[in-house]
Amino acid sequence: MPNMPTRRDLLRTASLAMFGSLMAEAHLPAQAAPRVPHTPTPGPGPVAVRSPVKPARLKAGDTVGLVIPSSAQWDPVAVDVLLESLTVLGLKGQLGTHVFDRRGYLGGRDEDRAADLNAMFADPAVNAIHCIRGGWGAARLLPLLDWAAIAKSPKILIGYSDITALLLSLYAKTGLVTFHGPMGSSSWNSFNVEWMKRVLWNGEAASFANLKETNDTLVPVKNRTRTITGGKARGRLLGGNLTVFTTIIGSGYLPDFRDAILFLEDVEEEPYSLDRMMTQLKLAGILGEVKGVVWGTCDKCVPSAGFGSLTIPDVLADHVRPLGVPAFSGAMIGHIERQFTLPLGIQVEIDADAGTITMLESAVA
């Protein structure tokens, strides 16, 4: 089986394809008819949300809709494991019609992937929606989603990475609390299952603190947090994957970040790329609006320039520390085997000295 393409590979492929298309159009013969651009119908304007819309909590016997909003699912065994894991938890899995479709690196046509997501929200027999994997492509669905129908049928939606586009837009458009947590094809280890149960089943106002293991070392080495700026702050928790987040700035699908607690993560991005994206958040006015920042993990974010490069701590020092708001790095958020299930749109308090995120209310009804 060929290696699964990474999100960075997919973004690079999409950019090259777009460039090639533009170059081809620039060299059309004089007699060729001009190409009429397709203008998608935008969703409704942002909803003025006074309070978050909390989906119903999960319970034994519930049905979880399984969808592929982004890249194709290459390994059917991962879907088998997902369905069996849901059964062990006392849940039922319902596959979207187009789960095994493929169009290049995408999990089928945009219209079909969007239709699966719309159908899961519209189906009264489906209680929650779990995204099987990320990659790239969820942002392409935003103009195709039935926002009015989604607002009438609030449900748990969980995923991370490329699913950031859905997590943020669903909250922005409908007020729905969404969940940044493991994919359906992620590891169903005890840590991930425990946090999903605590947040999605039990409805706890949980406090997220990194798991610290000593193993054979004198002090914990893995999962360490580090204070950027000390102190505590409260606000609505919003964020996700930095790369995907920046791709939808200016689109009308982002929520208001005033007084928010911003959390970020990424994977396989060099420090110069993270620096560029953090600069974009700054120039867009987003960084200056938040009351606190949590940096999760950035797996395989190694500079190719060696000692000639800024480091991730340098980038955070340049962009986060000057904000003067409580901030810390190293939270168990991102492309790692064990990760928290974080609710977007819920009031939380962060303690940047202790490296914790504490929910101030339940995220489910």
Secondary structure, 3 states (H helix, E strand, C coil): CCCCCCHHHHHHHHHHHHHHHHHHHHCCCCCCCCCCCCCCCCCCCCCCCCCCECCCCCCCCCEEEEECCCECCCCHHHHHHHHHHHHHCCCEEEECCCCCCCECCECCCHHHHHHHHHHHHHCCCCCEEEECCCCCCHHHHHHHCCHHHHHHCCCEEEECHHHHHHHHHHHHHHCECEEECCCCCCCCCHHHHHHHHHHHHCCCCCEEECCCCCCCCCCCCCCCCEEEECCEEEEEEEEEEHHHHHHCCCCCCCCCCCCEEEEEEEECCCHHHHHHHHHHHHHCCCHHHCCEEEEEEEECCCCCCHHHCCCHHHHHHHHCHHHCCCEEECCCCCCCCCCCCEEECCEEEEECCCCEEEECCCCCC
